[in-house]
Amino acid sequence: MELVEWIRQPWPWYVAGPMLSGVMFLLLYFGNKFGVSSNLRSLCSIAGAGKVSSFFRFDWKADIWNLIFVVGALMGGFIAREYLSFSDAVEISENTKLELEALGIENPGASYLPSSIFSWEALSTPKYGVMLVIGGILVGFGTRYAGGCTSGHAISGLSNLQLPSLIAVIGFFIGGVIMTHFILPYLLTF
């Protein structure tokens, strides 16, 4: 099998899991912590926010590896999307498709993000524009309040056996279930 074809295939958990564990082990060994949202603090510090708030006065150069990681993740996502993807379709169950159609989402599973919600046309409507802005504010507030994002807590925090990360991850899942099954259906049919 050609290398590119092998990379294009979905990787099973027994390949991806140990690779992720290996990365986490290396981070722990070298004394680093993984988290994407902490880069916002670094970017604000680079931009000079330390003159306004002491929270941004720290040695951001010590975290430069994390900024490079985010740039690499963005580049990797672009390469995967443009050169390694078979199609835009997402494999979801027929039941899920029927439930999403009942909520007004057109052609669910045809693309990763449904265009009836995530498009410039949808964003220009008051309903979806307000929903996305409020959702963005809540995610930003939640990330700051929880002391990190889902990737930082679920991957790095749990790897470090941190109780606050376990509590945060449980909260993320409970919030996701409530949003998926109760709030979003109401908002979509409103």
C-alpha positions in Angstrom: 0.0 0.0 0.0 1.3 3.4 -0.9 2.2 5.7 2.0 -0.3 8.4 1.1 -3.1 5.8 0.8 -2.1 4.4 4.2 -2.2 7.9 5.8 -5.6 8.6 4.2 -7.3 5.7 6.0 -8.9 6.2 9.4 -6.4 5.1 12.0 -7.7 2.7 14.7 -7.5 3.5 18.3 -4.7 1.0 18.9 -2.4 3.1 16.6 -3.6 6.7 17.4 -3.9 6.1 21.2 -0.3 4.9 21.8 1.0 7.7 19.5 -0.9 10.3 21.6 0.4 8.6 24.8 3.9 8.8 23.5 3.6 12.5 22.8 2.2 13.1 26.3 5.0 11.0 27.9 7.6 13.2 26.1 5.8 16.4 27.2 5.8 15.2 30.8 9.4 14.1 30.6 10.5 17.5 29.4 8.3 19.3 31.9 5.8 20.8 29.4 2.0 20.9 29.6 -0.2 20.6 26.5 -3.1 23.0 26.0 -4.2 25.0 23.0 -6.1 27.8 24.9 -2.9 28.8 26.8 -1.6 30.2 23.5 -4.1 33.1 23.8 -2.3 34.3 26.9 1.1 34.0 25.0 -0.3 35.9 22.0 -1.7 38.7 24.2 1.7 38.9 26.0 3.5 39.1 22.7 1.2 41.9 21.6 2.0 43.9 24.8 -1.0 43.2 27.0 1.4 42.9 29.9 1.4 46.7 30.1 -2.3 46.6 30.9 -2.6 43.5 33.1 -0.1 41.6 35.3 -1.7 38.4 34.1 0.0 38.8 30.8 3.4 39.6 32.3 5.3 36.3 32.0 8.1 34.7 29.9 6.1 33.7 26.8 9.3 32.6 25.1 9.3 29.6 27.4 6.0 28.5 25.8 7.1 29.1 22.2 6.9 25.4 21.5 3.2 25.5 22.2 2.7 28.3 19.6 4.7 26.2 17.1 2.5 23.2 17.9 -0.7 25.3 17.1 0.8 26.5 13.8 1.7 22.9 13.0 -1.8 21.7 13.9 -3.3 24.4 11.6 -0.9 23.4 8.8 -1.6 19.7 9.3 -5.3 20.3 9.2 -5.0 22.2 6.0 -2.8 19.5 4.4 -5.1 16.7 5.6 -8.2 18.6 4.3 -6.7 19.6 0.9 -4.6 16.6 0.1 -5.5 13.6 2.2 -9.3 13.7 2.4 -11.5 11.5 0.2 -14.6 13.6 0.4 -16.4 16.1 2.6 -19.0 13.5 3.7 -19.1 12.5 7.3 -20.2 9.0 8.3 -23.1 9.3 10.7 -25.9 6.8 11.4 -29.2 6.9 9.5 -31.1 7.6 12.8 -28.9 10.7 13.4 -29.5 11.9 9.9 -33.3 11.6 10.3 -33.1 13.4 13.7 -31.0 16.3 12.2 -33.4 16.6 9.2 -36.3 16.8 11.6 -34.5 19.8 13.3 -34.2 21.5 9.9 -30.6 20.7 9.1 -30.4 20.2 5.3 -28.5 17.2 4.0 -26.8 16.1 7.2 -23.6 14.2 6.8 -22.8 15.7 3.4 -20.1 17.9 4.9 -18.4 18.2 8.2 -20.2 21.4 9.1 -23.8 21.7 7.9 -24.1 24.7 5.6 -27.6 25.5 6.9 -25.8 26.6 10.2 -22.2 27.3 9.3 -22.2 29.5 6.2 -22.0 33.2 5.5 -25.7 33.1 4.6 -26.7 31.5 7.9 -24.4 33.9 9.8 -26.2 36.9 8.3 -29.5 35.8 9.8 -30.2 37.1 13.3 -31.0 33.6 14.7 -27.7 31.9 13.8 -25.6 35.0 14.1 -26.7 35.5 17.7 -26.4 31.8 18.4 -22.8 31.7 17.2 -21.7 34.9 19.0 -23.3 33.8 22.3 -21.8 30.3 21.8 -18.4 31.7 21.2 -18.6 33.9 24.3 -19.7 30.9 26.4 -16.9 28.8 25.1 -14.3 31.5 25.9 -15.7 32.1 29.3 -15.9 28.4 30.1 -12.3 27.9 28.9 -11.1 30.6 31.2 -13.3 29.6 34.1 -12.2 25.9 33.9 -8.6 26.9 33.7 -8.1 25.4 30.2 -9.7 24.0 27.1 -11.0 20.5 26.5 -7.8 19.3 24.9 -5.7 20.6 27.8 -7.9 19.0 30.5 -8.8 15.8 28.7 -5.4 15.0 27.3 -2.8 16.7 29.5 -4.6 17.1 32.8 -5.9 13.6 32.9 -2.4 12.3 31.9 -1.1 14.2 34.9 -3.8 12.6 37.1 -5.2 16.1 38.1 -8.5 15.9 39.9 -9.6 19.4 38.6 -9.1 18.1 35.0 -11.3 15.0 35.7 -14.0 17.3 37.1 -13.7 19.6 34.1 -13.9 16.7 31.6 -17.0 15.3 33.3 -18.5 18.8 33.1 -17.6 19.0 29.4 -19.4 15.8 28.7 -22.5 16.7 30.8 -22.6 20.1 29.1 -22.3 18.5 25.7 -25.1 16.0 26.4 -27.4 18.8 27.7 -26.6 21.0 24.7 -27.0 18.3 22.1 -30.3 16.8 23.4 -32.1 19.7 25.0 -30.8 23.2 24.1 -29.7 22.9 20.5 -33.0 21.1 19.3 -34.9 24.0 21.0 -32.7 26.6 19.3 -32.9 25.0 15.9 -36.7 24.8 15.9 -37.2 28.2 17.5 
